[in-house]
Every structure is written in structure tokens, then in C-alpha cells.
Amino acid sequence: MAPELSEPLPDEARLALAHTPQSVRGALTTLLEFDARLGRLVSASTEPMLGQMRLAWWRDALGMAVSDRPRGDPVLDSLGELWSGRESGLVALIDGWERMLEEPPLPREAAMEFAEGRAQALADLATLAQLDERVAENVRAAGRLWAVADAASRIEDENERKTLLSLGADLPRPARLPSPLRGVAILGALADRALKAGGAPLLAGRGAALVALRAGLLGR
């Protein structure tokens, strides 16, 4: 059964959620929704300063005690319910997205920090699932690939795409992920395939379904 969503998510994210067990699915759903919200905020910012101000609102909100935060935003409310005590990874995600507000062309350093921010937030799922740091590092590896491949598939500037593809080629590949994190394994496997295809969308082509199936079953 597909989870109820308060933010629209791409098909590969929905596929990852469908392969994520109930014990972790709520936390991953909320994280992906938050990531999607930040991505749309950055994309809609015509001036870097405006985007930075909007990101600062989220950073400030997550710095408050859950009981003191504004109520009524479904993503913020879910973060308070499912991610309380793990705000450092969420702030890293915000910081990563902020690097995408830099004046073009996108520097490789900024692209790497963007990838690290997304990866760090995902890695906290290993803690939620009571898994060790070795697993968390493999989640980070999958998260970096996903971040770079997703950005490469959406970015319009060809030189910036080349920067992302070069970075993606140099990133380490994750080892097998355990059952609670098979959804993350799917994102990493699809990202690896997309990078090798020159920045194609993560689910482009007939082979994508087989890659996702294998990752869902085997964890890589």
C-alpha cells in the first residue's frame, strides 16, 4: 500500500518507499518530502538571497523544541514526530541545498557539499533502524550517488551537468544494504545506472525496472 504523501515525489522515490518496510517507511517518506520541498524552494528562488532566507526559516524552525515550532505544515509536523533528536542531519540537508543557490556555473565543491548534505540526512535512517555505522556509511554512499544523479538529470546547463557527472564517476559505490534500507539501495542503484547513462532520468529506459527489482531483492 502506497504511503499517503503531503508533497509530490518523483516515481523513483515512490518506488523506493514501496520497498521500504513499515518500521522505516514513515521516516523515509517524511525525509523525501522535506527534500522535495527544499528542492522546489531552491528552484523557485530567482535571487540567491531570497532562497537563503527561506532556507533559514527551516533551519530556525528545526532549531526550536518541537513543542515551540509553528504548527500546521504537514512536513514540519511530521519531522517533529519522526525526526526529533536527529535535526543535525536535517540541517545538513538544508545546508546542502543552499549550495545549489550559488551563482553559475556550479562549482564542484558546491556539488559535493550538496551531495554530502543529502547523504547525511539519509544516513540517519540507519540509526533509526538500529543499524551500525558501517551500514550508515553505505547509506551515505548511496545517498551521494542519488543526489548527484538526480541533480544531473534535472540541470539544464551542460557544463554543470558535466561537473556533476565527473563527480559522480569519482564517488564510491555502496555495499549491500540490509532489508530495512532496501528503498535507499534502489535509489543508489538507479542513480549509478543514470550516471553511467550520462545523466538520464533515474527511471529512464526498460532496464531501470530490472535494476530496481534487483536492488529491492538483494540490497545493491
WOWOUR-V716922 format. One record per residue. N is the residue number from 1. SS is DSSP state (H for helix, E for strand, C for the rest). PSI is psi in whole degrees, 0 to 359 (999 if undefined). Layout:
BEGIN
<<N & SS & PSI> <N & SS & PSI>>
END
This chain:
BEGIN
<<1 & C & 127> <2 & C & 140> <3 & C & 151> <4 & C & 135> <5 & C & 142> <6 & C & 351> <7 & C & 140> <8 & C & 136> <9 & C & 151> <10 & C & 162> <11 & H & 324> <12 & H & 328> <13 & H & 319> <14 & H & 322> <15 & H & 318> <16 & H & 319> <17 & H & 324> <18 & H & 337> <19 & C & 12> <20 & C & 128> <21 & C & 157> <22 & H & 327> <23 & H & 334> <24 & H & 346> <25 & H & 319> <26 & H & 316> <27 & H & 318> <28 & H & 320> <29 & H & 311> <30 & H & 319> <31 & H & 315> <32 & H & 324> <33 & H & 318> <34 & H & 316> <35 & H & 317> <36 & H & 320> <37 & H & 314> <38 & H & 319> <39 & H & 317> <40 & H & 324> <41 & H & 314> <42 & H & 316> <43 & H & 328> <44 & C & 355> <45 & C & 113> <46 & C & 339> <47 & C & 133> <48 & H & 323> <49 & H & 322> <50 & H & 317> <51 & H & 319> <52 & H & 322> <53 & H & 320> <54 & H & 321> <55 & H & 324> <56 & H & 326> <57 & H & 315> <58 & H & 320> <59 & H & 317> <60 & H & 318> <61 & H & 318> <62 & H & 342> <63 & H & 349> <64 & C & 157> <65 & C & 147> <66 & H & 320> <67 & H & 341> <68 & H & 355> <69 & C & 154> <70 & C & 146> <71 & C & 155> <72 & C & 339> <73 & C & 120> <74 & H & 327> <75 & H & 312> <76 & H & 319> <77 & H & 318> <78 & H & 323> <79 & H & 320> <80 & H & 325> <81 & H & 319> <82 & H & 343> <83 & C & 14> <84 & C & 132> <85 & C & 352> <86 & C & 34> <87 & H & 340> <88 & H & 320> <89 & H & 324> <90 & H & 321> <91 & H & 323> <92 & H & 322> <93 & H & 315> <94 & H & 313> <95 & H & 321> <96 & H & 314> <97 & H & 328> <98 & H & 328> <99 & H & 337> <100 & C & 355> <101 & C & 357> <102 & C & 154> <103 & C & 137> <104 & C & 155> <105 & C & 149> <106 & C & 120> <107 & C & 150> <108 & H & 321> <109 & H & 317> <110 & H & 319> <111 & H & 321> <112 & H & 319> <113 & H & 326> <114 & H & 313> <115 & H & 318> <116 & H & 322> <117 & H & 314> <118 & H & 320> <119 & H & 321> <120 & H & 320> <121 & H & 317> <122 & H & 324> <123 & H & 334> <124 & H & 343> <125 & H & 328> <126 & H & 321> <127 & H & 317> <128 & H & 325> <129 & C & 6> <130 & C & 42> <131 & C & 162> <132 & C & 178> <133 & H & 329> <134 & H & 318> <135 & H & 318> <136 & H & 322> <137 & H & 324> <138 & H & 326> <139 & H & 318> <140 & H & 317> <141 & H & 315> <142 & H & 321> <143 & H & 321> <144 & H & 315> <145 & H & 314> <146 & H & 315> <147 & H & 312> <148 & H & 316> <149 & H & 319> <150 & H & 315> <151 & H & 318> <152 & H & 326> <153 & H & 343> <154 & H & 339> <155 & C & 144> <156 & C & 328> <157 & C & 125> <158 & H & 323> <159 & H & 322> <160 & H & 324> <161 & H & 319> <162 & H & 322> <163 & H & 315> <164 & H & 319> <165 & H & 322> <166 & H & 317> <167 & H & 315> <168 & H & 324> <169 & H & 332> <170 & H & 351> <171 & C & 145> <172 & C & 149> <173 & C & 143> <174 & C & 154> <175 & C & 181> <176 & C & 135> <177 & C & 145> <178 & C & 171> <179 & H & 316> <180 & H & 340> <181 & H & 25> <182 & H & 331> <183 & H & 319> <184 & H & 322> <185 & H & 321> <186 & H & 315> <187 & H & 317> <188 & H & 318> <189 & H & 317> <190 & H & 323> <191 & H & 317> <192 & H & 315> <193 & H & 317> <194 & H & 321> <195 & H & 318> <196 & H & 337> <197 & C & 13> <198 & C & 24> <199 & C & 27> <200 & C & 159> <201 & C & 149> <202 & C & 331> <203 & C & 19> <204 & C & 139> <205 & C & 159> <206 & C & 334> <207 & H & 345> <208 & H & 319> <209 & H & 322> <210 & H & 320> <211 & H & 316> <212 & H & 319> <213 & H & 315> <214 & H & 315> <215 & H & 323> <216 & H & 328> <217 & H & 320> <218 & H & 344> <219 & C & 12> <220 & C & 999>>
END
